[in-house]
């Protein structure tokens, strides 16, 4: 009986005329037992990976980007829209929100796919202040990271064998940029999960012509675009699949090939309609020039960023294995143009668009996070090389296996080590898994104290970093004390003076900046103090309690504004929380260390600067009680 090689299309039987041409199955000489072993091992690795990253999980984050997604999701759960309209002109709104001049409503400039996931957590687990609905929203990213690692195995199996596909999932799992974003409630982990599983179902549709697979694949790829706009470039993959599968003389093949496009259009159409109705623009970035070609995206930026990108992909992305992956992407052409076209159409457009982007800080994860969804095709390329080595050296398979294992150990081990120590370009930084965990755990603990002390509906004053988080978990009217200072007005004026509104891309929208300036510009310090005190007076008159969440330094500076002898208010300390400091591993001490992974791997003591743990104070502003005197 003739053996058919599924990699050679000339040996495949012709597809029935009523079905579109399909993608060939990958060559697979493993036994059924080895395939089941590979699937079982992939699930075990994904579960272990999720367990590991959850050891560094805390339900909090003080980032400005994260505020846009989280508070946008909270608003979506409560009102059906991500819009936010504070009652007071100086009510706190994060810097990543854009204001619509006609309505005064603020919207996150980011797409609303991730806020919808956070809204689902609130709908499912409840909207109680500081309750499970808000805390479980922070599980979206780690669960997405675990799903991404698992999906990486299934996707790589469409290009390589069992052993090589396990290697691909390990490369993605231990990438430094992946590990440092796994617990971050930003857009990257959830977007990666949608991209990997979407392309997997798209490739499976290419193989089987099953409409439901095509619809799911298109929907997930489209939903990725509702999390990060640039993932809309992946529509090119849907186009490649559709064009290659159409039988031009069969109308039924057009219908079948349309399913991925239909799935893609549902989330993308919803996003575009929402943006046009809410903001009057296709994206929230249009009002900040951050989606403008010739301003945010230029050819000059490509020339400036290409070396940085190559260096950081090797350093913080796929250490040592990135060149191997690119080699494998070229080898993929040997197995037919279809698989190679998927990989290259996935990698090239997104790489060029972010190389041309104006925001390219010279730090590993800060810049490389944009490229997280572009690492899988390189990891698949590495799996193709591993597969070629093991298949081309059947008599020396043991030697090939040992060599591949050595490459994986080097790449994965260095990725883990860099993530633990926070190394970027050889320099130890504060961007480390344990450092981030401790910071988030401190903020989460502070949030618990605040939500137990300040009831819903209270007026809350805090610094912006704390408000980014407290605004999400608490039902408060939020204010930043710095808004009521002349220094704040001066910073706005300086930024306005040096910004070309028509051409310069800017992180903060000009409309919002001018609105804030209209309230505080040319105002004296005494006027702003009066404005703040009037806000407190009105809140107390409306039976709302007023709290300050500040460190000792901010506490002393802020209370001077209403602690004069003739003031009608007084400050009452009601709770406090002291940050937990970093504890270095000390072999002579029996005290537990906050850096268990560093100690376990024998890493040296951290060279990071010492912590400056803050003593947080929750102070309530109350009316002074009249002094009772006796004659």
C-alpha positions as CSV (number, residue, x, y, z in Angstrom):
1,X,0.0,0.0,0.0
2,X,1.4,3.4,-1.0
3,X,2.3,5.7,2.0
4,X,0.8,9.2,1.5
5,X,2.9,12.1,2.8
6,X,0.4,14.7,4.0
7,X,2.9,17.5,3.4
8,X,2.9,16.9,-0.3
9,X,-0.3,18.3,-1.9
10,X,0.3,16.3,-5.1
11,X,-0.2,13.0,-3.2
12,X,-3.5,14.1,-1.6
13,X,-6.8,13.0,-3.1
14,X,-8.8,15.7,-4.7
15,X,-11.3,17.5,-2.5
16,X,-15.0,17.1,-3.4
17,X,-16.2,19.9,-5.7
18,X,-18.8,21.1,-3.2
19,X,-16.1,21.7,-0.5
20,X,-13.4,24.4,-0.7
21,X,-9.7,23.5,-1.0
22,X,-8.3,22.8,2.5
23,X,-5.0,23.0,4.3
24,X,-3.0,19.8,4.5
25,X,-2.6,18.2,7.9
26,X,0.9,18.3,9.3
27,X,3.1,15.3,9.0
28,X,2.9,13.3,12.1
29,X,4.6,10.0,12.6
30,X,4.0,9.9,16.4
31,X,1.9,7.1,17.8
32,X,-1.5,7.7,19.2
33,X,0.0,7.2,22.7
34,X,2.6,9.9,22.1
35,X,0.0,12.3,20.9
36,X,-2.2,11.7,24.0
37,X,0.9,12.1,26.1
38,X,1.7,15.4,24.5
39,X,-1.8,16.7,25.1
40,X,-1.7,15.6,28.7
41,X,1.7,17.2,29.3
42,X,0.5,20.4,27.7
43,X,-2.4,20.7,30.1
44,X,-0.2,19.9,33.0
45,X,2.3,22.6,32.0
46,X,-0.4,25.1,31.5
47,X,-2.0,24.3,34.9
48,X,1.4,24.5,36.6
49,X,2.2,27.8,34.8
50,X,-1.1,29.3,36.0
51,X,-0.4,28.0,39.6
52,X,3.1,29.6,39.5
53,X,2.0,33.0,38.3
54,X,-0.8,33.1,40.8
55,X,1.8,33.0,43.5
56,X,2.7,36.5,42.4
57,X,-0.9,37.7,42.0
58,X,-2.6,40.4,44.0
59,X,-6.0,42.0,43.2
60,X,-4.7,45.5,42.7
61,X,-2.7,47.7,40.3
62,X,-2.0,51.5,40.4
63,X,-1.2,52.0,36.7
64,X,-2.7,54.8,34.7
65,X,-3.3,52.6,31.7
66,X,-5.0,50.0,33.9
67,X,-7.3,52.6,35.3
68,X,-8.8,53.2,31.8
69,X,-9.6,49.5,31.4
70,X,-10.8,48.8,34.9
71,X,-12.9,51.9,35.6
72,X,-14.2,51.7,32.0
73,X,-15.4,48.1,32.8
74,X,-16.9,49.3,36.1
75,X,-18.9,52.0,34.2
76,X,-19.9,49.5,31.5
77,X,-21.3,47.1,34.2
78,X,-23.2,49.9,35.9
79,X,-24.5,52.0,33.0
80,X,-24.0,50.0,29.8
81,X,-21.3,52.5,28.6
82,X,-17.7,53.2,29.5
83,X,-18.4,56.9,29.8
84,X,-17.6,58.8,33.1
85,X,-19.0,62.2,34.0
86,X,-17.9,63.5,37.5
87,X,-20.3,65.8,39.3
88,X,-17.5,68.3,40.1
89,X,-15.4,69.9,37.4
90,X,-12.2,68.7,39.2
91,X,-13.5,65.2,39.8
92,X,-10.7,62.7,39.2
93,X,-10.5,61.2,35.7
94,X,-7.4,59.2,34.7
95,X,-5.0,60.7,32.2
96,X,-5.8,58.0,29.6
97,X,-9.4,59.2,29.2
98,X,-10.6,61.5,26.4
99,X,-13.4,64.1,26.8
100,X,-16.2,64.7,24.4
101,X,-16.7,68.5,24.3
102,X,-20.4,68.4,23.4
103,X,-21.4,66.2,26.3
104,X,-18.6,66.5,28.8
105,X,-18.5,62.7,29.1
106,X,-15.0,61.1,29.4
107,X,-14.2,57.7,27.7
108,X,-11.1,55.5,27.9
109,X,-9.1,56.1,24.7
110,X,-8.7,52.3,24.6
111,X,-11.1,49.9,22.9
112,X,-13.8,48.4,25.1
113,X,-13.2,44.7,24.7
114,X,-11.2,44.3,27.9
115,X,-13.6,46.6,29.9
116,X,-16.3,44.2,28.8
117,X,-14.5,41.3,30.4
118,X,-14.1,43.2,33.6
119,X,-17.8,44.1,33.5
120,X,-18.6,40.5,33.1
121,X,-16.8,39.8,36.4
122,X,-18.9,42.4,38.1
123,X,-22.1,41.0,36.6
124,X,-21.3,37.5,37.6
125,X,-19.8,38.0,41.1
126,X,-21.7,41.1,42.2
127,X,-21.0,44.9,42.5
128,X,-20.5,45.1,46.3
129,X,-17.8,47.6,47.1
130,X,-14.4,45.9,47.3
131,X,-16.2,42.6,46.7
132,X,-15.5,39.5,44.6
133,X,-16.8,41.2,41.4
134,X,-14.0,43.7,41.5
135,X,-11.3,41.5,43.0
136,X,-11.9,38.6,40.5
137,X,-11.5,41.1,37.6
138,X,-7.8,40.9,38.3
139,X,-7.9,37.2,37.5
140,X,-8.6,37.9,33.8
141,X,-5.0,38.4,32.9
142,X,-3.4,35.4,34.7
143,X,-6.2,33.1,33.4
144,X,-5.6,34.5,29.9
145,X,-1.9,33.9,30.2
146,X,-2.5,30.3,31.2
147,X,-4.9,29.9,28.2
148,X,-2.3,31.4,25.9
149,X,0.3,28.9,27.0
150,X,-2.1,26.0,26.4
151,X,-3.3,27.4,23.1
152,X,0.3,27.7,22.0
153,X,0.7,23.9,22.1
154,X,-2.4,23.3,20.0
155,X,-1.4,26.0,17.5
156,X,2.2,24.8,17.2
157,X,0.9,21.3,16.6
158,X,-0.5,22.5,13.2
159,X,3.1,23.2,12.2
160,X,5.3,20.7,14.1
161,X,5.3,17.5,16.2
162,X,4.6,16.8,19.8
163,X,8.0,17.4,21.3
164,X,8.7,20.6,19.3
165,X,5.2,22.0,20.1
166,X,5.9,21.5,23.8
167,X,9.1,23.5,23.3
168,X,7.1,26.3,21.6
169,X,4.7,26.6,24.5
170,X,7.6,26.7,27.0
171,X,9.3,29.5,25.0
172,X,6.1,31.7,25.2
173,X,5.5,30.8,28.9
174,X,8.9,31.8,30.1
175,X,9.4,34.9,27.9
176,X,10.2,37.8,30.3
177,X,7.7,40.1,28.7
178,X,5.0,37.3,29.1
179,X,5.8,36.6,32.7
180,X,5.9,40.3,33.7
181,X,2.5,40.9,32.0
182,X,0.8,37.8,33.2
183,X,-0.6,39.4,36.3
184,X,-1.0,42.9,34.9
185,X,-4.6,44.0,34.3
186,X,-3.5,45.7,31.1
187,X,-4.6,44.5,27.6
188,X,-1.7,42.3,26.6
189,X,-2.4,38.9,28.2
190,X,-6.1,38.8,27.3
191,X,-5.3,39.9,23.8
192,X,-2.7,37.2,23.4
193,X,-5.2,34.5,24.4
194,X,-7.7,35.7,21.8
195,X,-5.1,35.9,19.1
196,X,-3.6,32.4,19.7
197,X,-6.9,30.6,20.0
198,X,-8.4,32.6,17.2
199,X,-5.6,31.7,14.7
200,X,-5.8,28.1,15.9
201,X,-9.5,27.8,15.1
202,X,-8.8,29.6,11.8
203,X,-6.1,27.1,10.8
204,X,-8.4,24.2,11.9
205,X,-11.1,25.7,9.7
206,X,-8.6,25.8,6.8
207,X,-8.1,22.1,7.4
208,X,-11.6,20.9,8.0
209,X,-13.8,23.6,6.3
210,X,-16.1,23.3,9.4
211,X,-18.1,26.5,9.6
212,X,-18.3,26.7,13.4
213,X,-14.5,26.6,13.6
214,X,-14.3,29.4,11.1
215,X,-16.8,31.5,13.0
216,X,-15.1,31.0,16.3
217,X,-11.7,31.8,14.8
218,X,-12.9,35.0,13.2
219,X,-14.8,36.1,16.3
220,X,-11.7,35.7,18.6
221,X,-9.4,37.4,16.1
222,X,-12.0,40.2,15.9
223,X,-12.4,40.4,19.6
224,X,-8.6,40.8,19.9
225,X,-9.0,44.0,17.9
226,X,-11.6,45.2,20.5
227,X,-8.8,44.8,23.1
228,X,-6.0,46.3,21.1
229,X,-6.8,48.2,17.9
230,X,-3.6,47.0,16.0
231,X,-4.8,43.4,16.1
232,X,-7.2,44.5,13.3
233,X,-4.2,43.8,11.1
234,X,-4.8,40.1,11.6
235,X,-7.8,40.4,9.3
236,X,-5.1,39.7,6.6
237,X,-4.9,36.1,7.8
238,X,-8.7,35.7,7.4
239,X,-8.3,37.1,3.9
240,X,-5.5,34.7,3.0
241,X,-7.6,31.7,4.2
242,X,-10.7,32.8,2.5
243,X,-9.1,33.5,-0.9
244,X,-7.2,30.2,-0.8
245,X,-10.3,28.2,0.0
246,X,-12.7,29.7,-2.5
247,X,-13.8,27.6,-5.5
248,X,-14.5,30.5,-7.9
249,X,-17.2,28.5,-9.7
250,X,-19.0,27.3,-6.6
251,X,-21.3,29.7,-4.8
252,X,-21.5,27.4,-1.8
253,X,-17.7,27.8,-1.2
254,X,-18.2,31.5,-0.9
255,X,-20.8,31.0,1.8
256,X,-18.6,28.6,3.7
257,X,-15.5,30.8,3.5
258,X,-17.5,33.8,4.7
259,X,-17.9,32.4,8.3
260,X,-14.6,33.7,9.6
261,X,-15.4,37.2,8.2
262,X,-18.9,37.1,9.8
263,X,-17.4,36.2,13.1
264,X,-14.8,38.9,12.8
265,X,-17.3,41.6,11.9
266,X,-19.5,41.1,14.9
267,X,-17.1,42.4,17.6
268,X,-15.3,44.9,15.3
269,X,-18.6,46.3,14.1
270,X,-19.8,46.7,17.6
271,X,-16.6,48.5,18.6
272,X,-16.7,50.9,15.6
273,X,-20.4,51.7,16.1
274,X,-19.9,52.3,19.9
275,X,-16.9,54.7,19.3
276,X,-18.7,56.7,16.6
277,X,-21.9,57.1,18.7
278,X,-20.0,57.8,22.0
279,X,-17.0,59.8,20.8
280,X,-17.7,60.7,17.2
281,X,-14.4,59.0,16.0
282,X,-13.5,55.4,15.0
283,X,-11.0,55.2,17.9
284,X,-10.3,57.0,21.1
285,X,-6.8,57.8,19.8
286,X,-8.0,60.0,17.1
287,X,-8.4,63.0,19.4
288,X,-4.8,62.6,20.7
289,X,-3.1,62.2,17.2
290,X,-1.9,58.8,18.4
291,X,-3.5,57.0,15.4
292,X,-2.4,59.6,12.9
293,X,0.0,58.5,10.1
294,X,2.7,61.1,9.6
295,X,2.6,62.0,13.3
296,X,2.4,58.9,15.5
297,X,3.4,56.5,12.8
298,X,6.3,57.6,10.5
299,X,9.1,56.0,8.5
300,X,11.7,57.9,10.5
301,X,10.5,56.0,13.6
302,X,11.3,52.7,11.9
303,X,14.9,53.8,11.3
304,X,15.1,54.9,14.9
305,X,13.6,51.8,16.5
306,X,14.8,48.8,14.4
307,X,18.0,48.2,16.4
308,X,16.2,48.7,19.7
309,X,13.5,46.1,18.7
310,X,16.0,43.4,17.6
311,X,18.0,43.9,20.8
312,X,15.0,43.8,23.1
313,X,13.4,40.8,21.4
314,X,16.6,38.9,22.0
315,X,17.0,40.3,25.6
316,X,13.5,40.3,27.0
317,X,11.4,38.5,24.4
318,X,12.7,35.1,23.3
319,X,16.3,35.0,24.5
320,X,18.6,33.0,22.3
321,X,15.7,31.4,20.4
322,X,14.5,34.4,18.3
323,X,17.0,33.8,15.5
324,X,16.2,30.1,15.5
325,X,12.5,31.0,15.2
326,X,13.1,33.3,12.2
327,X,15.1,30.5,10.5
328,X,12.1,28.1,11.1
329,X,9.7,30.6,9.5
330,X,11.8,30.4,6.4
331,X,11.9,26.6,6.6
332,X,8.1,26.7,6.7
333,X,8.0,27.5,3.0
334,X,9.3,24.0,2.4
335,X,6.0,22.6,3.7
336,X,3.9,24.8,1.3
337,X,3.1,28.5,1.0
338,X,0.0,28.4,3.1
339,X,1.6,27.7,6.5
340,X,4.4,30.1,5.8
341,X,2.0,32.8,4.6
342,X,0.1,32.5,7.9
343,X,3.3,33.0,10.0
344,X,4.7,35.9,7.9
345,X,1.4,37.7,7.5
346,X,1.0,37.5,11.3
347,X,4.5,38.8,12.1
348,X,5.4,41.5,9.4
349,X,2.5,44.0,9.5
350,X,2.3,44.2,13.2
351,X,6.1,44.5,13.5
352,X,6.3,47.4,11.0
353,X,3.4,49.3,12.5
354,X,4.9,49.3,16.0
355,X,8.4,49.9,14.7
356,X,7.0,53.1,13.2
357,X,5.2,54.1,16.4
358,X,6.3,57.3,18.3
359,X,6.0,55.7,21.8
360,X,9.2,53.6,22.0
361,X,10.9,53.9,25.4
362,X,14.3,52.4,25.6
363,X,13.3,49.8,28.2
364,X,12.6,46.2,27.6
365,X,9.1,45.5,28.7
366,X,7.8,49.0,28.3
367,X,8.3,48.9,24.6
368,X,8.3,45.1,23.9
369,X,4.9,44.6,25.4
370,X,3.4,45.9,22.1
371,X,5.0,42.9,20.4
372,X,3.7,40.2,22.8
373,X,1.2,39.0,20.3
374,X,3.9,38.8,17.6
375,X,6.2,36.4,19.5
376,X,4.1,33.2,18.8
377,X,5.0,33.0,15.1
378,X,8.6,33.2,16.1
379,X,8.1,30.5,18.7
380,X,6.4,28.3,16.1
381,X,9.3,28.9,13.8
382,X,11.6,27.6,16.5
383,X,9.3,24.5,16.9
384,X,9.7,23.9,13.1
385,X,13.5,23.9,13.4
386,X,13.3,21.5,16.4
387,X,11.0,19.3,14.3
388,X,13.3,19.3,11.3
389,X,16.3,18.4,13.5
390,X,14.6,15.5,15.1
391,X,13.2,14.2,11.8
392,X,16.4,14.7,9.7
393,X,18.6,12.9,12.2
394,X,16.6,9.7,12.9
395,X,19.8,7.7,13.7
396,X,20.9,10.5,16.1
397,X,17.6,11.5,17.5
398,X,18.9,11.3,21.1
399,X,21.7,13.8,20.2
400,X,19.2,16.1,18.5
401,X,16.8,15.9,21.5
402,X,19.6,16.7,23.9
403,X,20.6,19.7,21.8
404,X,17.1,21.0,21.6
405,X,16.6,20.5,25.3
406,X,19.8,22.6,25.9
407,X,18.5,25.4,23.7
408,X,15.1,25.4,25.6
409,X,16.9,25.3,29.0
410,X,19.0,28.3,28.1
411,X,16.2,30.3,26.7
412,X,13.6,29.4,29.3
413,X,16.0,29.6,32.2
414,X,17.3,33.0,31.3
415,X,13.7,34.2,30.7
416,X,12.8,33.1,34.2
417,X,15.9,34.5,35.8
418,X,15.5,37.9,34.1
419,X,11.8,38.0,35.2
420,X,12.8,37.3,38.9
421,X,15.6,39.8,39.0
422,X,14.1,42.4,36.8
423,X,17.1,42.5,34.4
424,X,16.7,44.7,31.3
425,X,19.6,45.2,29.0
426,X,21.8,43.7,31.7
427,X,20.7,46.2,34.4
428,X,18.7,45.2,37.4
429,X,15.5,47.3,37.6
430,X,12.3,47.5,39.8
431,X,10.4,45.6,37.0
432,X,10.6,42.2,38.6
433,X,7.9,39.7,39.4
434,X,8.3,39.9,43.2
435,X,8.7,43.7,43.2
436,X,5.5,44.0,41.3
437,X,3.7,41.5,43.5
438,X,4.8,43.4,46.7
439,X,3.7,46.7,45.3
440,X,0.3,45.3,44.2
441,X,-0.2,43.5,47.5
442,X,0.4,46.7,49.4
443,X,-2.1,48.5,47.3
444,X,-4.7,45.7,47.7
445,X,-4.2,45.7,51.5
446,X,-4.6,49.5,51.6
447,X,-7.7,49.2,49.4
448,X,-9.3,46.7,51.9
449,X,-8.6,49.2,54.8
450,X,-10.2,52.0,52.8
451,X,-13.3,50.1,51.7
452,X,-13.9,48.9,55.2
453,X,-13.5,52.4,56.6
454,X,-15.1,54.7,54.0
455,X,-18.7,53.7,53.1
456,X,-20.0,53.8,49.6
457,X,-20.9,57.3,48.4
458,X,-18.1,58.9,50.4
459,X,-15.9,61.7,49.0
460,X,-12.3,60.4,48.7
461,X,-9.1,62.4,48.4
462,X,-6.0,60.5,47.4
463,X,-2.9,60.7,45.2
464,X,-3.4,59.7,41.5
465,X,-1.7,56.3,41.8
466,X,-3.9,55.2,44.6
467,X,-7.0,56.7,42.9
468,X,-6.3,54.6,39.8
469,X,-7.2,51.6,41.9
470,X,-9.5,53.0,44.6
471,X,-11.8,54.5,41.9
472,X,-12.3,51.0,40.6
473,X,-13.0,49.0,43.8
474,X,-14.9,51.7,45.7
475,X,-18.0,53.6,44.9
476,X,-16.6,57.0,45.7
477,X,-16.5,60.5,44.4
478,X,-12.8,60.8,43.8
479,X,-10.5,63.8,44.0
480,X,-6.8,64.4,43.9
481,X,-5.5,67.1,46.3
482,X,-2.9,68.2,43.6
483,X,-5.8,69.4,41.4
484,X,-6.4,72.2,43.9
485,X,-2.9,73.7,43.7
486,X,-1.3,76.3,41.5
487,X,1.5,73.8,40.7
488,X,-1.0,71.6,38.9
489,X,-2.2,74.6,36.8
490,X,1.3,75.5,36.0
491,X,2.1,72.0,34.7
492,X,-1.0,72.1,32.4
493,X,0.1,75.5,31.1
494,X,3.6,74.3,30.3
495,X,2.4,71.2,28.5
496,X,-0.2,73.3,26.5
497,X,2.6,75.8,25.5
498,X,4.9,73.1,24.1
499,X,2.4,70.9,22.3
500,X,1.4,71.3,18.7
501,X,-2.3,70.3,18.9
502,X,-2.7,69.7,15.2
503,X,0.3,67.5,14.6
504,X,2.0,66.1,17.8
505,X,0.9,62.8,19.2
506,X,0.2,63.2,22.9
507,X,-0.7,60.8,25.7
508,X,-3.2,63.3,27.4
509,X,-6.0,64.7,25.2
510,X,-5.8,68.4,24.5
511,X,-9.6,68.8,25.0
512,X,-9.4,67.5,28.6
513,X,-6.3,69.6,29.3
514,X,-8.0,72.8,28.2
515,X,-11.1,71.9,30.2
516,X,-9.0,71.5,33.3
517,X,-7.2,74.8,32.5
518,X,-10.5,76.6,32.2
519,X,-11.2,75.7,35.9
520,X,-7.8,76.4,37.5
521,X,-5.9,78.7,35.1
522,X,-4.9,82.1,36.6
523,X,-6.4,81.1,40.0
524,X,-4.6,82.0,43.2
525,X,-3.7,79.4,45.8
526,X,-6.2,80.9,48.2
527,X,-9.0,80.6,45.6
528,X,-8.2,76.9,45.0
529,X,-8.1,76.3,48.8
530,X,-11.6,78.0,49.0
531,X,-12.8,75.8,46.1
532,X,-11.6,72.7,47.9
533,X,-13.2,73.7,51.2
534,X,-16.5,74.6,49.4
535,X,-16.5,71.0,48.0
536,X,-16.0,69.6,51.5
537,X,-18.7,71.9,52.9
538,X,-21.2,70.9,50.3
539,X,-20.4,67.2,50.7
540,X,-20.9,67.3,54.5
541,X,-24.1,69.3,54.0
542,X,-25.3,66.5,51.7
543,X,-24.6,63.9,54.4
544,X,-21.6,62.6,52.6
545,X,-18.5,61.6,54.6
546,X,-15.1,62.9,53.4
547,X,-11.9,61.0,53.7
548,X,-8.2,61.6,52.8
549,X,-5.9,58.6,52.0
550,X,-2.4,60.0,52.2
551,X,1.1,59.3,53.4
552,X,2.4,61.3,56.3
553,X,4.1,63.9,54.1
554,X,1.0,64.5,52.0
555,X,-1.1,64.4,55.1
556,X,0.7,67.2,56.7
557,X,0.7,69.4,53.6
558,X,-3.0,68.8,52.8
559,X,-4.3,69.4,56.3
560,X,-2.8,72.9,56.4
561,X,-5.5,73.9,53.9
562,X,-8.3,73.7,56.5
563,X,-6.5,73.5,59.8
564,X,-6.4,77.2,60.5
565,X,-7.6,78.4,63.9
566,X,-10.9,79.7,62.4
567,X,-11.5,76.6,60.3
568,X,-14.9,74.9,60.6
569,X,-13.3,71.4,60.1
570,X,-11.0,69.1,61.9
571,X,-9.2,65.9,60.8
572,X,-9.8,62.7,62.6
573,X,-7.4,59.7,62.0
574,X,-9.6,56.7,61.6
575,X,-7.3,54.0,60.1
576,X,-3.8,53.4,58.9
577,X,-1.7,50.9,56.9
578,X,2.0,50.5,56.7
579,X,3.5,49.1,53.5
580,X,5.3,45.8,53.8
581,X,9.0,46.3,53.0
582,X,11.2,44.1,50.8
583,X,13.0,41.4,52.8
584,X,16.2,40.2,51.3
585,X,17.0,36.4,51.6
586,X,19.3,35.9,54.6
587,X,20.6,32.4,55.3
588,X,21.4,33.3,58.9
589,X,17.8,34.3,59.6
590,X,14.8,32.1,60.1
591,X,12.4,34.9,59.1
592,X,10.5,34.3,55.9
593,X,11.7,36.1,52.8
594,X,9.5,37.9,50.3
595,X,11.8,36.7,47.5
596,X,11.3,32.9,47.6
597,X,12.1,32.4,43.9
598,X,15.3,34.4,44.1
599,X,16.5,32.3,47.0
600,X,15.3,29.0,45.5
601,X,17.3,29.6,42.3
602,X,20.4,30.7,44.2
603,X,20.3,34.2,42.8
604,X,22.3,36.9,44.5
605,X,20.8,39.5,46.8
606,X,18.9,42.2,45.0
607,X,21.0,45.2,44.0
608,X,17.9,47.3,43.7
609,X,17.7,50.4,46.0
610,X,16.2,49.9,49.4
611,X,12.4,50.2,49.7
612,X,10.8,53.3,51.1
613,X,7.7,51.7,52.7
614,X,5.0,54.3,53.2
615,X,2.8,54.8,56.3
616,X,-0.7,55.4,54.9
617,X,-3.3,57.3,56.9
618,X,-7.0,57.4,56.4
619,X,-8.3,60.6,57.8
620,X,-11.9,61.7,58.0
621,X,-12.8,65.4,57.8
622,X,-15.5,66.3,60.2
623,X,-17.1,69.5,61.5
624,X,-15.6,70.9,64.6
625,X,-17.7,70.3,67.7
626,X,-18.5,73.5,69.5
627,X,-16.6,74.0,72.7
628,X,-18.8,73.9,75.7
629,X,-17.8,76.3,78.5
630,X,-19.2,76.8,82.0
631,X,-19.3,80.0,83.9
